Amino acid sequence: MDPDDSHPDTPSPAPRRPDRGGSTAAAPGTGSGRGRAEPPREPHRPGRLRQAIEAAGARGRRLRAALAGGPPPGPARPEFWRSPIRGPWLTSVLGAGLLVGIPVMFVTGLLSYAAYNPDLAAVNDQTPDKGWLGFYLFSWPTDPSWLYRLTQGVHVTLGVVLVPVLLAKLWSVIPRLFSWPPVRSAAHALDRLSLLLLVGGALFEFVTGLLNIQLHYIFPGSFYTLHFYGAWVFIGAFVVHTAFRIPVMVRALRSRRLRTEMRTSTGATLPEPPDDTGLVSPRPAPATISRRGALGTVGLGSLVLFAVTAGQSIGGSLRRTALLAPHGQEPGGGPDGFQINKTAASVGIRAADIGPQWRLVVRGPGHESVLTRDQVLALPQHEAALPIACVEGWSTADQHWSGVRLRDLAAMAGFPGRAPEVFVESVERGGSFGSTVLRANQVQDPRSLLALRVNGADLSPDHGYPARIIVPANPGVHNTKWVTRLTFGAAS
Amino acid sequence: MKGARERYGASPLHLLAVLCSFALALYAGLRLLKGDPVAVAVWFVAAALVHDLVLLPLYTVTDRALQRLLPGRHGGPGSRAGSGSVNYVRVPGLVSLLLLIVWYPLVLRRVPGFGPTTGLAAGTFLGHWLLITAVLFAASALCLLVSTVRAGLQQRRQPRRQRPRQSRRQRRPRARKG
């Protein structure tokens, strides 16, 4: 939201505009021209095509004349917009904020996409049509173990914090939505179409992201598909927009000193000098807020959003400060009292699936062993302190896991040297993440475990009892819970 | 070349850059629209239009209504133009609405699956939002109080002869606003 400054943008009732004489006089025939009666219809007879063309030509000339005459009453008239603080400087300050924030969002988003290793196997790939858009994919590393915590925590928290900046930016340029004439040239038409991609794309990305982290799946399709392709639709328009506006932005930022603005009170706040950006109001109302106040309000909004959100990605005692973020509470105490992405009940895990009948199948080429939980516990046990980090942005501090190294299980399946990739299957029925493929570098890492215990106790059903995957820097959903089969050396 | 530039309305570089971005948008857009083309297109365009044509006018009108409700706006002789006293309501109100707009699915309990899925309590968010809103308005009231008291003290310290000459009637609104 924004520093809407008071008088601004609502239309004053027309009778209250004593000073509009000039512009009204300069624009005869705009409002009235639109309401003019159509010429009488031509009767159908030979030669009507030619007459129709002439009539269309006449209509076109009238339309052009109407457009040239000036904008119709309403938001297309510059004096409709009254905020005295709206202007290129304020827009540029907000734009500069987005210019820093949005590229970080885009890059961390692409990193998160790569972290799923979608190029490795079909089960990892939520967007099989990606084509060239996956050109940059690489093996997601396992070091540092908090890598995904960091990149995805930044992606989500920054997205939340940028909301007021984005809304204020949109507020600051709203007169341009109604600029008159609607289309001045071919370049202007393309520019406006590009702006639809820019604004629609930005809001589409923010809205789908915010809904997804709150598990409010009302958007039309898979989140991964919408958010990933939506980002690519948006980013082209963003690059073009910034490339052609940076000079304007730099000029505007140089036109006023930030330090001076930060000392100017509301009473001393004057409009920016008139210019050709169309942002400065020709009929400004008295200021009810200074630029300092407007930017301060946006900053306060970002700060408060940060304060009620960031704790879910920091964890520990700060988690409780995330008063409005989805994962700002602990699900209970004890060794299993850390964040759960999906409970056993919510993905249809039955008691029989994870009871004494449960078996772990370890497969390799020409090899298969079937183990009970006690037999898995009898294998050499190792420990690793690793976090859980979710695509939704929340994460936990390091938990102390213990279980069997994945590379030991690979050796058991016939890969005593370098471990290959592994296809992991859960007893989960259906769902996008009931199975996954982990890359060789992930299997090879000595901290990658098939964990049986956490923080000194058996896993709870909600954390994946009898056994789950835990791999450093892996996105949470790829740390498969309730694992029942591991197939080494076969990508799905 | 110059004629073409004038007809187009910008440099050829602009045309190339825009066409390049459109090609990328089309490449990704075809994939974006693959599942449910109509619904996705509606979401994409509506995202922009709902903001610009509904949300923005709505909060602007609300803001104007707020200013009319509050005293001293119309710049009578006693009211200080540009005192910005409306901001003591506007700023906390705006921040509170901002929190609501970002977190409305949880605050307004629009996500029935939240509790069962995460094992967390779904009923805490509304209370938290209301408490934060209360704190924001309380902090703003405190700021207003401090500034009123400070202005009052300053006025009292000023020697009588330095005070601007005012009739009682004109002075009253200023005293009320602080």
Interface residues (C-beta under 8 A of the other chain):
Chain A: M1 D2 P3 D4 S6 H7 P8 D9 T10 T127 D129 K130 G131 W132 L133 V160 V163 P164 L167 L170 W171 I174 L177 R184 S185 A186 A187 H188 L190 D191 L193 S194 L196 L197 V199 G200 G201 L203 F204 V207 L210 L211 Q214 L215 H216 F219 P220 G221 S222 T225 L226 Y229 G230 W232 V233 I235 G236 A237 V239 V240 A243 F244 S265 T266 G267 A268 T269 P286 A287 T288 I289 S290 G293 T297 L300 G301 V304 L305 V308 L323 L324 A325 P326 H327 Q329 P331 G332 Q339 I340 N341 K342 T343 A345 S346 D462
Chain B: R7 Y8 G9 A10 H14 L15 A17 V18 L19 C20 S21 F22 A23 L24 A25 Y27 A28 G29 R31 L32 K34 G35 D36 A39 V40 W43 F44 V45 A47 A48 H51 D52 L56 P57 Y59 T60 V61 D63 R64 Q67 R73 G75 R80 A81 G82 S83 G84 V86 N87 R90 V91 L94 V95 L97 L98 L99 I101 V102 W103 P105 L106 V107 R110 V111 G113 F114 P116 T117 T118 G119 L120 A121 T124 F125 H128 W129 L131 I132 L136
